[in-house]
Amino acid sequence: MADKEALRALQNRLAQRLQEARSTVRGRAWLAVECGGRGFLFPLQEAGEIFSMSPIAEVSHAQPWFLGVANLRGQLHGVISLAGFLGIASLAEGRDQAMLVGFNASLDVNAALLVDRLAGLRGEDQLSVELDALPAAAAPSFAGPRWFDAEGRAWQEISLSRLVRHPAFLKIVR
């Protein structure tokens, strides 16, 4: 019980910081998440509400990465496994730290990404961009630059606005 309360408190603090950061951060800022042991950055202005895991109703004939539909604060949202969509192994199955990250309302999509865990907020001042990036043709259109933190950990930026328009993301039917 104490673990759930601590998780809720962390979620509330992070949501509060996310809201504050949206209005006060100068320069680029991201919501950092982990999925399949890898780090990803979602631009703060594109990330929406963060939800704890909810029951998910499966949808027939959907892609394996489209987990189904969940009722999140009274609205139906499609739930997408980020790891499944990216083709990496997920650690989220059965984990207490798994979270759902919604899309900003301005993107006009009722969907949430399942991630293994939240890793906090990151600012441009905390990261350095990779200079020897892959050619643009080798990366999907929603992949932004790769960043590194002070410890040398890589963080792949994902543009949520480009992700929601990507043909593979839009094709949930098998």
N, C-alpha and C positions, 0 to 999 in steps of 0.2 A: 504494500500500500504506500509506503514511504517513497519507493522508487517512482510510482506513478505521480505522486504529488511533486516530487523533484523534477520529473520530466515536464509536467504542466507548468511549473514555475519557470523552468528554462525556456519553454516555448513562449510563455507570456513575455519574459524579458527580451527574448530575441525578436518577437513581433513588435514590441515597443521600440527597441533599438532600430529595427528595420524602418518603422514609420519615422522616427527621428532622423535617421540617416537620409531618407528620401528628401527631407525638407532642408537639411543643413549641410550635406556633404558637397564639397566643391571637387570637381574632377570626377573621375570614374570610380564607381563603387559596385560591389557585387555581393550576392548571397552565395556563400561557399557551401557546397554539398559534397558528400562522398557517395560513390556508387561503384560497387564491384572493386573496391580498393583504390579507385581513382578519384582525383579531385576535379570538380567542375565549378565554374563560376557562372551565375545567372545575373545579368545586369539588374540592379535594384529597380530601375524604372520599369522593367518588364516582368519582374516577379510579383506574385500576388500573395494572397493569404497562405499561411502555413497551417496545415491540419494534421492532427494525429491520425493514426490509422482508423479507418471506419470499415464497416462491413461493405463488401463489394459484390454486387450482383453481376454474375458472368453474362456475357453476351455471346450467343451462338454465331459461328462462322466468322469470328473476328481474328485478326492477327494475334499470335501468341503474346505479343508485347502489350496488346490492348486488354487490360485485365478485367474491364467491365465498367459498371456505373456505380457511383457512390452518392449518397445524400450528404452533402457537406453544407451545413448551416441552412438547410431547407431548400437547397438547389441541387439538381442532378449534375454531376460532373463525370466525364469520361476519365478513367484512371489508366495512365500509361506507365508501364515499367520503363524507366529511363535506361536501365541496364539492358533490358530485353530489346528495346528499340535500337540501341547502339551496338547490340551484339556482344555484350560483355557479360561475364558471370555476375549475378547479383548476390549480395549477402543479406538482402532485406527479408527474405522468406523467414517468418517466425522470429524476427528480431524486434526487440522492444524499442530500438532507436529509429526504426523506419518511420518516415514521415511523408506526407503528401504536400507538394509545393504547387499552389495554384498559379495561374497566369494572371497578370494584371488585367483589370477590367477593360482597359483601353485596347487590348488585343482581341476582345470580343470572342472569346472561346471559353466554354465551360469545360475545362479539363484540368487535371492535376497530374504532376509527375511523381511517381513513387521513387524515393531515394533512400539509400541505406541509413544515412544520418546527416544531420545539419552540422556544418563546421563553422558557423558564425558568419561575420561580415568581413569583407576585405576591401581595402581602399587601394587606389593606384600607388599611394606612397609606401605601401607594404610589399609591393610586388615589382618584379622587373620582367619585361616582355622578352620572349625568345627571339633572338635575331635571325637564326638559321631555320626559319619555318619551312614547312613543306610547300611545294608549289600549290597554288590555289586549286588546280584541277584535282589534286590528290585528296583534298578535304571536302566534306559536304558543305553546302552553302551556309548552313547554320553555325558552323564551327568558326569561332573567332581565333584570335591569337592565343598562344600558350604562354602562361605566365609562371614565374617561379617565386616562391617566398624566400625568406631569409635562411630557412633550413635547407633549401634546394629542392623542395617538393614542387612538382609540376601541377599546374591547375589549368585545365582546358576551358576557355571561355565558350559559352553556348549562347547564341542570340536567340532568345525565345520568340521574338517577333519573326525571325526568319524560319525558325523551327515550325511554327504553326502554319506556315505557307509552303513548307517542303512537301513535294508530291508523295514521298513515302509516308510521312506523318499523317497526311490526309487520307491515305488508303488503309482504313482499318479493317476492311472486308478481305478475307482470304481469296 
